[in-house]
Amino acid sequence: MNSAMNARMLTCADLGHALLAMLLARYGLTVEHVSPGAEIPGSYWGESEAGLIGHRLFVRDDTPVHSALHEACHYICMDADRRAQLHTDAGGEVIEENGVCYLQILLADEWPGVGRARMCADMDAWGYTFRLGSARAWFEQDAEDARTWLWHNGLIDQEDRPIWRVRQG
């Protein structure tokens, strides 16, 4: 991920931190703003990418929105034992990672100014890879396993709406 790529993606500063904080508070996550240029605590990827430590999501103004939602969705999708020990590396199996990506796209619709089309475009720009070549194609045509996993774990309803609670099992 490079800084030039960041210029094309929505950042937390573009949309404001208050809406992100309100959205994620529904899951028990606290959003902590990091000063410009400061290292982001708990960032797996470094640079401007969001970080996770416990129930805290760390972002800077230049943190891409897709990164903030992706890391938040890791918190939402992981089991309680991993969540209790969370520091930087969310871990998890492939199906959980797919669930994270799917939920990230759904939550983009809940954040005014983002939406799933923009989220998919930013995911593609960052370099997420999917079998069908794009996040949108994967979401629309190849993500039934991720959707089923989220539903089975009580994170979305049958209409693909977030249930606003973290994974219990």
C-alpha positions in Angstrom: 0.0 0.0 0.0 1.5 3.4 -0.9 0.6 7.0 -0.1 -0.3 7.8 -3.7 -3.0 5.1 -3.5 -4.4 6.7 -0.4 -5.2 9.9 -2.3 -7.8 8.0 -4.3 -9.5 6.4 -1.4 -11.9 7.9 1.1 -10.2 8.6 4.4 -11.6 9.1 7.9 -10.9 12.8 7.6 -13.1 13.0 4.5 -16.1 11.8 6.4 -15.4 12.8 9.9 -14.6 10.6 13.0 -17.9 11.2 14.8 -20.0 9.1 12.4 -17.5 6.2 12.5 -17.5 6.4 16.3 -21.3 6.3 16.5 -21.5 3.4 14.1 -18.9 1.3 15.8 -20.1 2.1 19.4 -23.1 -0.1 18.6 -20.6 -3.0 18.6 -18.8 -1.9 21.8 -15.8 -0.5 19.9 -14.2 2.8 20.9 -12.6 4.8 18.1 -9.5 6.6 19.1 -8.0 9.3 16.9 -4.3 9.4 16.5 -2.4 12.6 15.8 -1.2 13.2 12.2 2.1 11.5 11.5 2.0 9.5 14.8 2.4 5.7 14.6 -1.0 4.0 14.8 -1.1 1.6 17.7 -2.2 -1.9 16.9 -1.8 -1.4 13.1 -1.0 -4.7 11.4 -0.1 -3.1 8.1 1.6 0.1 9.5 1.5 3.5 7.7 -2.0 4.9 7.8 -3.8 1.6 8.3 -6.2 1.3 11.2 -5.1 -0.5 14.4 -6.9 -2.8 16.9 -6.1 -3.3 20.6 -8.8 -4.8 22.7 -12.1 -2.9 22.1 -10.2 0.1 20.7 -9.9 1.0 17.0 -7.1 3.5 16.2 -7.3 5.7 13.2 -5.7 8.9 11.9 -7.1 11.5 9.5 -5.3 9.7 6.6 -6.6 6.2 7.6 -8.6 4.8 4.7 -12.3 4.2 5.5 -12.0 0.7 4.1 -9.2 0.0 6.6 -11.2 1.3 9.6 -14.2 -0.8 8.6 -12.1 -3.9 7.9 -10.4 -3.8 11.2 -13.7 -3.1 13.0 -15.3 -6.1 11.2 -12.4 -8.3 12.4 -13.4 -7.3 16.0 -17.1 -8.0 15.3 -16.4 -11.4 13.6 -13.9 -13.0 15.9 -14.9 -15.2 18.8 -14.9 -13.9 22.4 -11.7 -15.6 23.4 -9.7 -14.0 20.6 -11.4 -10.6 21.2 -10.4 -10.7 24.8 -6.7 -11.0 23.8 -6.8 -8.8 20.7 -3.6 -6.9 19.9 -2.8 -6.0 16.3 -3.2 -9.4 14.6 -6.8 -10.4 14.4 -6.0 -13.9 13.0 -8.9 -16.1 12.0 -9.6 -18.6 9.3 -10.3 -17.9 5.7 -14.1 -18.1 6.0 -14.0 -15.6 8.8 -11.8 -13.3 6.7 -14.5 -13.6 3.9 -17.1 -12.8 6.5 -15.1 -9.7 7.5 -14.9 -8.5 3.9 -18.7 -9.1 3.4 -19.7 -7.3 6.6 -17.3 -4.4 5.7 -19.2 -3.9 2.5 -22.6 -4.1 4.3 -21.5 -1.6 6.9 -20.4 0.8 4.2 -24.1 1.3 3.4 -24.6 2.4 7.1 -22.0 5.2 6.9 -23.3 8.2 4.9 -21.0 9.2 2.1 -19.5 5.7 1.7 -21.9 2.9 0.4 -21.0 -0.5 -1.0 -20.0 0.7 -4.5 -17.4 3.1 -3.1 -16.2 0.5 -0.5 -15.7 -2.1 -3.3 -13.8 0.4 -5.4 -11.5 1.4 -2.5 -10.9 -2.3 -1.6 -9.9 -2.9 -5.2 -7.6 0.2 -5.3 -5.9 -1.0 -2.1 -5.2 -4.5 -3.5 -7.8 -6.9 -2.0 -7.9 -9.9 -4.3 -10.9 -12.0 -5.1 -11.4 -14.9 -7.5 -13.7 -12.9 -9.8 -11.3 -10.0 -10.1 -13.1 -7.4 -8.0 -14.7 -6.9 -4.6 -18.0 -6.1 -6.2 -18.1 -9.2 -8.4 -17.1 -11.3 -5.4 -19.8 -9.7 -3.2 -22.5 -10.0 -5.8 -21.7 -13.4 -7.3 -19.3 -15.5 -5.2 -19.7 -14.6 -1.5 -22.6 -16.9 -0.5 -20.2 -18.7 1.9 -19.3 -15.5 3.7 -23.0 -14.4 3.9 -24.0 -17.8 5.3 -21.1 -17.7 7.8 -22.3 -14.2 9.0 -25.9 -15.3 9.3 -24.9 -18.6 11.1 -22.9 -16.6 13.6 -25.7 -14.2 14.3 -24.1 -11.1 12.7 -26.6 -10.4 9.9 -30.2 -11.2 9.4 -31.7 -13.0 6.4 -32.1 -9.7 4.6 -28.3 -9.0 4.9 -28.8 -6.3 7.5 -26.3 -6.0 10.4 -27.7 -7.2 13.7 -25.4 -4.9 15.7 -23.7 -7.4 18.0 -20.4 -9.1 18.0 -19.9 -12.8 17.5 -20.7 -14.8 20.6 -19.3 -18.2 19.8 
